Amino acid sequence: MSAGDLGAAALRAALFLSLWGTGAAIYAAWRRDVRALLSARIAAGVAFGLVVIAALSMMFALATHDFSILYVAENNARETPLFYSIISLWAALEGSILLWTAILAGATAFIAFRGTLAIPRLATTALAVMFAMLTFFLLLITTPAADPFARLAVAPENGNGPNALLQNHPLMALHPPLLYLGYVLTSVPFAYAIASL
């Protein structure tokens, strides 16, 4: 199994678990059901693990120059240094959404395991909102419009290379992920605000 196949399968499995977790969290909030909450927690943890596997699969594909994956062919080249090859994960839309989804899955898992300790309705409803947002992003990256693991019929010998702006300073390895952390983690207070309505 190639890195692209593993990543695509992990995203589809994470989508299923996210849908399951949304339903389980809604049911847990509505009925105050401990088993449903436990099911949602497990779904959150496993979905987070699967999205991380997908992100690591993309990083591996970038590092090994797997040009059969469209994203790698468009955002990497053989002459690109390994460091810049790996951080090409956030060089374009599909990889950025994958990183965004990984952070969101982590925030969802955090809410599942730390925010719902005593089954308060607010936290469990917030977990359902987090799962709904995660499901939306997983739907985005499992459709052809933004699929990071889309395949090329014929793999080119070399790719286009990453955006030149990504290679102008090594701190570009930190800048986009820190921005995404800020953007994505605003979903946590948003989920609690929606849950409190």
Number of C-alpha atoms within 10 A of each C-alpha: 6 11 21 21 15 17 24 24 18 21 27 19 16 26 24 16 24 29 19 17 30 24 18 25 31 23 20 25 23 12 11 17 15 14 12 19 25 18 17 31 24 17 26 31 19 18 28 27 18 25 29 22 20 28 22 17 21 28 20 18 25 28 22 16 23 25 24 20 24 19 28 31 24 17 23 31 21 19 11 20 12 15 12 22 26 21 23 27 29 21 23 15 14 20 25 19 21 26 22 21 27 25 22 27 31 21 23 32 25 18 22 28 17 12 17 20 12 11 16 14 19 19 23 29 25 30 36 29 24 29 33 19 20 30 22 15 20 26 16 17 23 18 11 10 10 19 22 28 28 21 17 13 9 9 14 14 12 16 22 14 19 23 15 8 9 18 18 9 9 12 10 16 18 10 11 17 17 12 10 18 15 11 13 17 16 13 18 18 11 14 22 18 13 12 17 12 6
